[in-house]
Structures are given as C-alpha cells and as structure tokens.
Amino acid sequence: MKRVLAGIGVLAAVGCSSASGSGGGMGGTGTGATGGISFGGAGGSGAGGGSGGVLITGGNGGGTNTGCSAESQYVYVLDSAAKLYKFDPPALTFTPIGTLNCPAGVLDTPFSMAVDRNANAWVVYTNGSLFKVDTKTAGCTPTSFTPGQHGFVTFGMGFSTEGAGSTKDTLFVSQSDFAGGTTGLASIDTQSLVLTPIGMYDLLNARAELTGTGDGKLFGAFEGAPYKVAQIDKSNAKIISAAPQAPVQSAPGGSNFAFAFWGGSFWLFVGPGTSTDVFQYDPKAGSTLKQKSESFAIVGAGVSTCAPIEPPK
C-alpha cells in the first residue's frame, strides 16, 4: 500500500467514512484489457489480452492450504483511519472488524500490511514501527523490529511460500519512501525480525506493493503512468514480466494504494486519498475491470498464502 502525502511532506491522516461493506458497487463495469504479458513459464495465450495473459498455475482453487484456518482465506484491508476490514472477493463485500490501536506516534498511521498463514496481519506504520495484528479482533501487539534497517523505513509487504506444496512462507518487503526513491527488495525474518536486502529492481523503479501466492510466486504492483503488475524473481529482485494496468487512472504519488492476489486475479485498491476504486486484473483473460467504489481510503491490503490460487469452482 502507499499513503498520501500532505503538501509539506507530512503524512496526512485522511478522513474517511467507515462504510459497513457496501459502498457504491460498480458491478464489474470497468474498461480496458491490459497487454499480453506472461508471468513465468510458457505463458500461454490469454483471451482478450493481445498475445497472452499472465499464467497462474495451481490446484483446483487452492494453494498450499494444509492446516489453514477459514480466516486465512480472505483478503484483509486497512483504511486511512486504521480500521480493519475483511474483504470477500467473490461477493465484493467489506466487513468491518475493528480499529487498530497500535502504540505508534501521535501523527503516525498505517503504511502497509501483509497477512501470514496463521491469519496474523503484519502492519508497518509511517515511522517504520512494525506491529502484529489479530485479524479476528484488530488487537495490536508491538514487535521488537528495528525501523530503518538497511534504509528500509516504510515499505510494501507480502508473504510468499518457498514453492509449490510448501507451507513455509517468507515476508518480502519493497522499500518506499516519501521522496519516491526505491532501494529494492528485501525479506524480514518474522522470528528474529532481521531485514535482509535482496537486490535492486532492474526494469521498474517506482513504489511498489507486494503480494505472494501459495505456489511460491511474488508479484508487485508498481506506481506509474500506467500502473504495472509485475512478477518478481525473489532471489535477485529482477522483473520477470510486467502487465500495464491502463484503467487505473489515479495519479502516482498522490493516491491511496493497496494490492492483493486472490483466486486467480489481482486486486488493486486505488483512490485519491478519500475513497477507493476496486480493480480486478484477470491475467488469463487479459482484462482489468473496475468492480466497485468505496467511500473510505484503503491504504493497505494483505492476503495469506493459504488463499486460493485459482477461481472458486
């Protein structure tokens, strides 16, 4: 996710209305197919996307979901007022859970989040503090993470498993600061809370939010004109391939922004800082549709590697 900047460089705590899950649904009335991009493997030929679509592989609707709870199957989002919601992609509904009360600074607000296989949300605030949040209650627990390791103060976040069939996942982070600079990709050990740099991105240099999958892949949504969804090599931060998201029109650097993968599609939550448009990018169809709008500003999204890889049957 990415927060909105105030005019003098101080992060603004943007006001929003705490809608209860229904906010001006668009019902799939988006526009535009993205280009034909193949993410890993042979790619294949995606319908409606030119020369192909992103190839997502996996079992019948699920990733490595051994021992996963029902709570770990959802997407979770945070708004600019630190309110946590559960997002159900097939129903396009947001269910409020509670408001975070993490002991960050008075002016500090959530910057990004990721969700592990136990349905714990990991939330980084604008001062670099990292918290662990219970997605059932929105209860917040501080961690001993030291902000600023290797220059990573604020960052996008996402978990990815070690590979297909693995139940072990790793927290990856993409450095993002308010000046727009990008250091690249790193990982955080959730036991020792040590951050380890991996490398610089080679083809894209923009703020990015991350999401991973249960079959070991890592993707980033990169700000720009247009926004791009890209597969990232976890070993060296190289961009494997990228798909432009032409229908996503929010201005980079001045919008609220979050990103998650669920059920064969990528979900982008983008807005002007006071509301959110929900876009669904279907890589196999090669299309990006605006599915609905919400009256609150989503600034973070997280999904565990227990979530389904393919659309529900």
Secondary structure, 3 states (H helix, E strand, C coil): CECCECCCCCECCCCCCCCCCCCCECCCCCCCECCCCCCCCCCCCCCCCCCCCCCCCCCCCCCCCCCCCHHHHCEEEEECCCEEEEEECCCCEEEEEEECCCCCCCCCCEEEEEECCCCEEEEEECCCCEEEEECCCCCEEECCCCCCECCECCEEEEEEECCCCCCCEEEEEEECCCCCCCCCEEEECCCCCCEEEEECCCCCCCCEEEEECCCCCEEEEECCCCEEEEEECCCCCCEEEEEEECCCCCCCCCCEEEEEEECCEEEEEEECCCCEEEEEEECCCCEEEEEEEECCCEEEEEECCCCCCCCCC
